[in-house]
């Protein structure tokens, strides 16, 4: 299984957000523009996903919707509470393992530090590896059998600036 992980695009800063509800924080215009470039890079790499799973938080939701729209994968978009910032990785892995049929290629969209800890857990067996995962960054993990602990190989981790160069 190939697991691609996308951090949501640039969102309104917490201290600028008038609402107290962090789940409603939106992407900025710059964040949306950055994601269109990310989508062009995904197209250049010929990436295709059996499933796109996103956090239901607005900034991640919009990120996933933009990607699904640009890659013509709207029907493959779903949401999981386990991808929220306070999600539980063990429960999430269980959820992924219960998918029938098992996806060969999946895109996960979520938040920091949850995503970095998840990447670390899958490649090293613990959550302590330092992963510099930029907003709008994209990671690819190659997984034999998904489980909690070391089960993946980090194939690559791209920053938005690197993807911008793939025009």
N, C-alpha and C positions, 0 to 999 in steps of 0.2 A: 504494500500500500504506500502511496505517496501522499504525505500530508503537507499541504502548503498552509502557511500561517501568515496572515496579513494583519498588521496593526492598523487600527482605524486611522483615518486621515486627521489633519490638523483641525482641532475643535476650539470653540470659544474657551478662553481661559476661565478657570473656576472663579477667580476673584472678579471677573467681568460679567459672570453669569448672574442675572438678576434672580432667577428662580433658585430656590434652595434644593431642588431636586436634581441631583447630578445625572440621573438617568436621562434627563431631557436635554442635556447639553448638546448643541448642534455643531455640525461641521462649519468651518469658515469658508468663504469664497476661495481663499488660497488652498484650503484643504480639498475642496472639490476639484480644483484645477490640478492639483498634485495627483489626485486619484485618476484623473483622465490620462495622465502620463503613465501612471502605473498600469492602467488597462492597456495602453498601446504597447508597453513592454511585455505584458502577458501575451498579447496577440503575437508579437514578434517571436516569443519563445514557444508559440503554439500550445499554450497551456489550455487544458480542458479539464473540467471537474464533473464528477458524477453527482457531487453534492456540495453545496455551499452552506455552511452552518455559521450563524452569527449570534453574537450577544444581542439581546433585544434593546440594549441602551441605544438611544437615538443616533449618536455619532458612529457607532459600529453598524447599526441597522442601515443608515444611509450609505456608509462605505460599501457594505455588502450589496445593497440595491444598485448602486452605481456600477459595480463590477458585474453583477448579474445582467444588468441592462446592456452594458457595452459588449459583453461576451455572449449575448443571446442565451443566457442560462436562467432566466427568471423563474422557470418552473422547477428548478433545482435548488431554490433558495428556501432555507428553513431557519428557525431560530431556537436557541437553547439557553435556558437560564444558567446552565453550568458554564457558559462562556462570559458571564458577568464578572466584574472585577473580583467579587467574593465567591466565585464558583469553586466547586470541589473537583479537582483533577481526577481523583479515583472514580467518582460518580460519572464524570464525563467520559472517561475511557470505557467504563462499563456500557454507557449509552452508545458509544461508537461501535463497540464489539457486538451489540445487539442488533445493529442495522442489517436488514436482509433485503436484497443481497448486499454483501459487504462491498463498499465502494473501493475502486482501485485508486481513485484520485479524489481527494477532498480538500476544500479550502475552508479554513477556520478564520473567522474575523472577530477580534476582541481587543483587549486592553492590557496595558502594563500595570503592575509587574506580573500579572497572572500569566501572560503569554511567555515571557522570558523564563519564569519558573517552570512552566510546562515543558518548554524546549529543553531546559537543563535537566529536568527529571527524565525525559525520554532519551537523552543522549549520554547522561552520566550516572543516572540512578539516584541523584539527589537534586535539590533545588539551588545549589550553591554556585553553579557555574555563572560567571559574569557574561551576560549577553547584552550588547548595546543594540537594542531594537528600536529604531526610529519610527516616529509616526509615519504611516504609509509604507513602512518597510515590509519586505516579503521574504519568507524563509521556506526552504524545502527540506523536509525530513523523509528519509526512506526507512520504512518500517517493515520488518518481517511479520511478526505477530505482536500486535499492540497489547501492552500490559503496563501496569504501573511500575516504573523502574526502567533501567537501561534496556532499550529495545530498538533504538533508532540510530541512524547515521545522519549527521548534518551534511547535506549535499551542498547547500549554499545559503547565504544570508545577504540580501541585497538592500541597500539604502535607496531612498527615493532619488537621490542624486545619481546613483549608478543606473537606475532604471531610466532616468531622463536621457541618459546617453545612448540608449538603445533605439532611438528614433528610426 
